[in-house]
Amino acid sequence: MQPKQVTLPITGMTCANCVATVERNLKKVPGVESAVVNLSTERAAVVFDPTLAGLPDLIARVERAGYGVAAGEAEFWALNLGDDADARRLQKALLAVEGVLQADVTLVNGRVVVQYVPTLVSQVELRRAIRAAGFAVREEHGEVQDAEAQARQHELAEQRRFLWVGLFFTVPLFVFSMGRDLGLIPVPMHAAWANWLMLALATPVQFYVGGGYYVSAFKALRNGAANMDVLVALGSSAAYFYSLAVTVGLLSGHVYFETAAVILTLIKLGKFLEARARGATSEAIRKLMELRPRLARVVRNGREVEIPADDVVLGDIVIVRPGEKIAVDGVVVDGRSSVDEAMLTGESLPVEKGPGDAVIGATLNKAGLLRFEATRVGKQTALAQIIRLVEDAQTSKAPIQKLADRISAVFVPIVIGVALLTFLGWYLLGPMPMHGDETIFTQALIRMVAVLVIACPCAMGLATPTAVMVGTGRGAGMGVLIKNGEALERAGRVTTVVLDKTGTLTRGQPALTDLWVLQPDGKFVDGLHSAAGAALLRLAASVEKGSEHPLGEALVAAANERELTLSDPQAFRAQVGGGVMAVVEGQQVRVGSPRWLESEGVDLQPAQRVLEQLEAQARTVLLMAVEGSLKGVFGVADTLKEGAAEAVEELKALGLRVVMMTGDRLRTAQAIAQQVGGIEVLAEVLPGDKAAQVKALQAQGAVTAMVGDGINDAPALAQADVGIAIGTGTDVAMASAPLVLISSDLRGVARAIRLSRRTLRTIRQNLFWAFFYNVLLIPAAAAGLMHPMLAAAAMAMSSVFVVSNSLRLKKVKI
């Protein structure tokens, strides 16, 4: 059986050690092949054998490790439950849906309550499952709740509550303690009641505000790991319990209740700010989700009815008026309009749509009324695929993160070791304290607490995933879909871009570019825009009406563009590899290659100069003869895409080597290369040899990006360091490349590489800060240069800095 992948929303993680703990525990479940946990998105992507493990096993293991899986609760009303058997059947049908944890059905009033994992199943799918079981559902037109977002909001609200409680007790405690120590408050230094007052203020902070750290630290240690919470719990507890011993008379000396309280409150402040900032990193996904229209107007039983967009089914005829959003993907059957697709493709100009053209759900109809047939609904729509790809990318890990993960795995034990050495060093070798109420023991204790509190594994854990999250989200808004963190990182290191010619640089559709008419004096003149040229084109296109050859179709398309009236050919005959012949309006007309017409006895001498000129311009030449006499010459070429030359210029400006790969002859390929700015050419490359050519470039030391159509170029895209599929449109999931451009605009390649470079630069900045911070400040704390309260403030802000630096990507000009 094929391995299965699920994405679980994890709650309760605070640092990189939490990530490692969840990953390690998930991998212990029999049948799990891989588990990748992302701290920034708080999600776990798990690949497992469904014959050996199931969703309950994975959730149970996460909970046993001390963390949670965010679950949503949905309420529905089933309308036609007949008896208890119906209720049990509906419950069984719901429990069979992947992602449903519990389902309760009340027969009396038809109330259905479902607990589910929001990353695996949506309320829309649950409603469909109820209908599929044979029951109607009362329509609720309110907003569908985002269960995962609700879980995050609940977590944020909880952090806010802890922060306010901490501030309520810590501020007066800090003011009282500092005022007494500085002589600003007339309280004797060793007054017993003052210590008891400070104990009363510090205790709620220690065990209510800081209670979560104790629980998390216990669970981490129970799982054989140590995380940030262990450091915070050790540091604050050392200060609190030493002060408690002094207060109850077991020890003599100064109390440090304010130190313990300030440590916990400042760290709570940092966590609250970090949680808020991390919420902003997922803004791109929310914006994509908000693009989905809630309602659609469809034709049912001959009448227009307005229904929830989620209820549109394949084959429905959907009506879209000017100014409305298109509900699902489809094909226009009636009407003409311009559609703004900028929100998905990044292209600013509206696209003209008419019968037979594809439309994408969530895009905006600008001008006319459109009627289209729904061809993709639900999870199959382009928008749903894009959201899924971006979510997968944000869950993945970039290779550059591996170093941070390795360090994080041993970071906390090393810090605890350094803290113990700091205590022993100051206790055994340290100088006598300068303050009279401070002893050798308390001096060593304070230095140890500072080391424990200042160490921050969180910044290392967030350095890469937050940047990847913002970068992939920013890309989605520009029509650039990056499927994983590895592709994002590699794209930032690309040195050579290989462009497939047909369909990438060129339109992939031959078009008429030249038309020469033979005059009675035996000379050829340009007839592309003349009446004589139009007359010849009409005859040639009439013959080609019966042909399916791309060159013949180019002539017919040119005639249709000029609105020429074509005649029906008689006695049509096609010569494979040569051309076509037919009788049109009583005249025998031949259209084909020079070699074939010459073999048919047509004198080509007058056309030699024109033929040489067209071949030098990389044109495919077609000659036309009427009743055996040469009458005209047609030049056909695969024209460049709009913006191709600008795209090549942008790639060169980035310092990239640009190479065009094609199966065309060298002379033809060089002519195309000159039109786009003189790039390198790999000509006469057979389709099966494209991957070998990319491999040869890699052997020269190039980091390659291969740009192709994503399907026909699959081997070459897979061989390249980064495969970029361009112009996939609604079939974003079909492309085999790790980087997908929805639009066919080649300028998107430069945008993708610029985005990758900026994201990679941000990751490096984050990692430098995370390592620099710990390498510099842990020794400073050990040397006694930082008070624990200052250390707590620095630790709290380090993660906020990393997340905020990543958020700058949202505003950088790409």
ABEGO torsion letter per residue (X at the ends): XBBBBBBBBBBGBABAAAAAAAAAAAAABBGBABBBBBAAAGBBBBBBBAAABBAAAAAAAAAAAGBBBBBBBBBBBBAABABAAAAAAAAAAAAABBGBABBBBBAAAGBBBBBBBAAABBAAAAAAAAAAAGBBBBBBABBBBBAAAAAAAAAAAAAAAAAAAAAAAAAAAAAAAAAAAAGABBBBAABAAAAAAAAAAAAAAAAAAAAAAAAAAAAAAAAGBBBAAAAAAAAAAAAAAAAAAAAAGABBEBBAAAAAAAAAAAAAAAAAAAAAAAAAAAAAAAAAAAABBABBBBBBGGBBBBBBAAABBBGBBBBBBBGBBBABBBBBABEBBBBBAAAAAGBABBBBBBBGBBBBBGBBBAABBBBBBBABBEAABAAAAAAAAAAAAAABBBAAAAAAAAAAAAAAAAAAAAAAAAAAAAAAABBBBABAABBAAAAAAAAAAAAAAABBAAAAAAAAAAAAAAAAAAAAAAGBBBABAAAAAAAAABABBBBBABGAABAGBBBBABBBBBBAAGBBBBAAABAAAAAAAAAAAAAAAABABAAAAAAAAAAAAAGBBBBBBBGBBBBBGAEBBBBBGGBBBBBBBAAAAAAAGBBAAAAAAAAAAAAAAGBBBBBBBBGGBBABBBBBBBBBBBGAAAAAAAAAAAGBBBBBBBABBAAAAAAAAAAAGGBBBBBGBBAAAAAAAAAAAAAAGBBBBBBBAGAAAAAAAAABABBBBBGAEAAAAABABABBBABABAAAAAAAAAAAAAAAAAAAAAAAAAAAAAAAAAAAAAAGABBAAAAAAAAAAAAAAAAAAAAAAAABBX
